[in-house]
Amino acid sequence: MLLVRDVSGPALVLAGEKARFRATSFNMSSPPEEELNKINWRITSGGNTIDEFFEAGPILSYKVPVSLSGRDILVMPYRNSPTETVSVLTHITEEDTAHDEGNIIFLSREEWGVDSDLPRRGHIVDPRARTEIFIHHTVIVDNDATQNEWENLEEVKKNMRRLQTIRPDLGKDVPYSIVAFCMADGGLVLGEGRGIHRSGAHTLGHNTSALGISFQGNFEKLPMPAHIDSQLAMLGNWLQELREHKGFINLGNERPLGREVFAHRDIKATACPGEHLFTKLNRIRFL
């Protein structure tokens, strides 16, 4: 019997709009169409079933009811019985902020081209359980004079795909919740790693309580991105949105003295996230 191993879908959806969810990985390669067509879908919110679709197939196009605005939904494809292990958590928003908030662009896993043959790692985490932020750097630089700046979205997508498999010792998935790319035009691109609703593999002992955000680059090296101060402020604004409007009500309750975010080096003997980024972390403000 065909079993579903993984599912993809958007992290944010505008209430009243359609969202597309796809079963992406199975217990057999090249499953027959008749088996795929028997896939069911259940959508829950707050532990209650909102909708269920039987034998709907591997792709679900779901028009989100306006009544779900401000809530999270859990979308689960299944054959026998649904499980949170194979699910995607989507926040329903009233405003069209799902992808572009000012100069921030959010790229979902589907948008950067995740390899769906690899299972998604991490377990679902209640947003209220997130109490801290840890900042890292990937130590992967651009191949030009501005090593810590990125020129276009194709570079970002290519590097996100690379990050999916770069640390097999942590499981073949991006270990961070989010990867931040400082763009040469002053924008900030946030690539969805394991995601804000799943546990990570970024900071030992803090992978459930913390969101792990890694900046793409090596911030032991110069030059720093030309717009780093405003980009850190943008990240703070995005985190504030999570805390005040997306259910992460305890985010930042745990923090180091004088800053609102931790550096990886605060708890481990490491240079991460690099000296030049470390000295600017007090510019990330969201409380």
SVG drawing of the C-alpha trace seen along z (x, -y; Angstrom):
<svg xmlns="http://www.w3.org/2000/svg" viewBox="-16 -51 54 53">
<polyline fill="none" stroke="black" stroke-width="0.4" points="0.0,0.0 1.2,-3.5 2.2,-5.6 2.9,-9.3 6.2,-10.3 6.3,-14.1 4.2,-17.1 4.9,-20.6 2.8,-23.8 3.0,-27.5 3.9,-28.8 1.6,-31.7 -1.7,-32.1 -4.1,-35.0 -7.5,-34.3 -10.1,-33.7 -7.4,-32.7 -6.5,-29.3 -3.4,-27.4 -1.8,-24.5 -0.5,-21.5 1.4,-18.6 2.3,-15.1 5.9,-14.9 7.5,-11.7 6.2,-8.1 7.3,-4.7 7.7,-3.6 9.3,-5.2 7.1,-6.1 3.8,-5.1 1.0,-4.2 -1.7,-6.9 -4.5,-4.8 -2.6,-4.7 -1.9,-8.4 -5.6,-9.1 -6.5,-7.4 -4.7,-9.9 -6.9,-11.6 -6.4,-15.0 -7.3,-16.3 -7.1,-19.9 -7.1,-20.7 -6.8,-23.9 -6.4,-23.8 -6.8,-20.1 -10.2,-20.2 -10.9,-18.9 -11.8,-21.8 -12.1,-20.0 -11.5,-16.5 -11.1,-15.4 -11.3,-11.7 -9.4,-10.2 -8.5,-13.8 -5.1,-12.8 -1.6,-14.0 -2.3,-17.7 -4.9,-19.6 -6.0,-23.1 -7.7,-24.5 -9.6,-27.8 -9.0,-29.0 -12.2,-30.1 -12.0,-33.8 -13.2,-32.5 -9.7,-31.0 -8.0,-34.4 -5.3,-34.7 -5.2,-30.9 -2.8,-28.1 -3.9,-25.1 -2.3,-21.7 -2.6,-20.0 -2.0,-16.2 -2.2,-13.9 -2.7,-10.2 -4.0,-6.8 -5.0,-5.1 -4.8,-7.7 -3.3,-11.2 -0.3,-12.0 1.5,-15.3 4.7,-13.6 3.6,-14.1 2.1,-17.5 2.6,-21.2 1.7,-24.0 0.3,-27.1 -0.6,-30.4 -3.7,-32.2 -3.2,-36.0 -5.6,-38.8 -3.0,-40.9 -1.1,-40.0 2.3,-39.7 3.0,-36.1 6.0,-36.8 7.0,-40.4 7.1,-42.6 8.7,-45.9 12.2,-44.9 11.9,-41.3 11.2,-38.5 10.3,-35.1 11.1,-32.0 9.3,-28.8 10.9,-25.5 8.8,-24.8 9.9,-28.2 13.6,-27.6 13.3,-24.0 13.6,-21.6 14.5,-18.0 11.2,-16.4 12.7,-12.9 14.4,-13.7 12.1,-13.6 11.5,-16.8 13.2,-16.8 12.0,-18.1 8.8,-17.7 6.0,-20.2 6.5,-22.8 3.8,-25.0 4.7,-28.7 4.2,-29.4 7.1,-27.1 9.6,-29.3 11.3,-31.5 14.6,-32.5 16.5,-33.3 20.0,-32.0 22.0,-33.7 24.5,-31.7 26.4,-32.1 26.9,-29.4 30.5,-30.2 29.5,-29.9 30.5,-33.1 29.7,-34.5 32.3,-34.2 32.9,-37.9 34.4,-40.9 31.3,-41.3 31.5,-37.8 28.7,-38.4 26.2,-40.0 24.0,-38.3 22.9,-39.7 19.8,-37.8 17.2,-35.2 18.7,-32.5 21.9,-32.6 19.7,-32.3 17.8,-29.3 20.9,-27.5 22.5,-28.0 19.3,-26.9 19.4,-23.7 23.1,-23.2 22.3,-23.7 19.7,-20.9 22.4,-18.3 25.6,-20.0 25.4,-18.5 24.3,-14.8 25.4,-14.3 22.5,-16.5 20.1,-14.8 19.7,-15.7 17.7,-18.9 18.6,-22.5 19.5,-22.5 18.4,-26.1 14.8,-27.4 15.6,-30.3 18.5,-31.3 19.0,-35.1 20.6,-36.5 21.7,-40.1 21.1,-41.3 23.2,-43.9 20.2,-46.1 19.5,-46.4 16.8,-43.8 16.7,-40.8 15.7,-37.3 14.6,-34.8 14.8,-31.2 12.7,-28.7 14.9,-26.0 13.2,-23.5 10.7,-26.3 9.5,-28.3 7.0,-25.6 9.5,-22.6 12.4,-21.7 15.8,-22.4 19.4,-21.0 21.2,-24.3 21.9,-24.8 22.4,-21.8 19.9,-21.9 17.9,-24.7 16.5,-23.1 12.9,-23.2 12.8,-26.3 14.7,-28.5 14.4,-29.7 17.8,-29.3 18.5,-32.0 21.7,-31.7 23.1,-34.5 24.6,-33.2 28.2,-34.2 31.4,-34.2 31.1,-37.2 34.6,-36.7 35.6,-38.3 35.2,-41.7 33.6,-43.5 30.3,-43.5 27.1,-43.9 26.7,-47.6 23.2,-47.7 23.7,-45.4 22.3,-47.8 19.0,-48.2 18.8,-44.5 19.2,-43.6 16.5,-46.1 14.3,-44.4 14.9,-41.1 13.8,-42.6 10.6,-43.8 9.9,-40.4 10.5,-38.8 8.2,-41.4 5.5,-40.3 5.9,-36.7 5.6,-37.7 2.7,-40.1 0.6,-38.6 1.6,-35.0 1.3,-33.3 5.0,-33.4 4.0,-35.2 6.9,-34.1 9.6,-34.7 12.5,-36.7 11.5,-35.9 14.9,-34.2 17.7,-36.5 21.2,-37.5 22.1,-40.7 22.0,-43.7 20.6,-41.9 17.4,-40.5 19.0,-37.5 21.6,-35.0 24.7,-34.3 25.8,-30.7 29.1,-31.7 27.1,-32.7 26.7,-29.0 29.5,-27.2 33.2,-27.7 32.9,-28.9 33.4,-32.1 29.8,-31.7 28.2,-34.0 31.5,-35.8 33.0,-38.7 31.7,-41.4 28.1,-40.2 28.3,-39.5 29.1,-43.1 26.0,-44.3 23.4,-41.8 22.0,-44.5 20.5,-46.1 18.0,-43.2 15.2,-44.5 11.7,-43.1 10.5,-43.4"/>
</svg>
